[in-house]
Amino acid sequence: MKIYLVRHGMDEEGFRGGWSQRGLTDQGIIQSQKLAKHIKNNDQHYGIHTIISSDLPRAVQTTKEIEQILQVKTLYLEEWREMNNGHLAGMPNNEAEVKYPGVYFNTLQMNTSFAGGESPSIFYNRICESFDELCKKLEHNEIGPNVLLVTHGGVINVLYYYLEGREWTNKSEFYPIDNTSVHTVEKRQDRWKITGVNDTRHLN
């Protein structure tokens, strides 16, 4: 019983991310296709029965490439979105510096929200609660045994801290999480553990 966490493919630089509605670059599409073919060619290892994805465009585009090749229907869910950065979402960086000078993910207080968005603490709780619910569904056989979850770097980073029992804040060090990288979470001895980190062999 495994959950494969995947970060979306490369997206456009020069814009604020979060709940941005901007999509992938051509390179991001190629990365996604390579990952899809890798999973298909190694079906005995992955054995994907369920695909879940954030419903933000850069995750959806990544997932569509995988869905097309694996022929597994995807469930697109808002709960797996990156942190909601409100009015800053998708804004060009130079414009953001003028309208919201000095406002970044790691400059907020834990209980201070982006304008029109959410706070780091709310984001953390959303992701941890969503992960716990996903695990329950797997353990109760409500969904297939191996899940591919396409989401975002910030989400995966939170899950590293959560699963390793480490305190997380928005100023915590960021784990290596490359575009279309795979991070394996596995049920072992009654607890979920990270057993594979930042796998990008499909890009070689």
Secondary structure, 3 states (H helix, E strand, C coil): CEEEEEECCCECCCECCCCCCCCECHHHHHHHHHHHHHHHHCHHHHCCCEEEEECCHHHHHHHHHHHHHHCCCEEEEHHHCCCCCHHHCCCEHHHHHHHCCCCCHHHCCCCCCCCCCCCHHHHHHHHHHHHHHHHHHHHCCCCCCEEEEEECHHHHHHHHHHHCCCCCCCCCCCCCCCCCCEEEEEEECCEEEEEEEEECHHHC
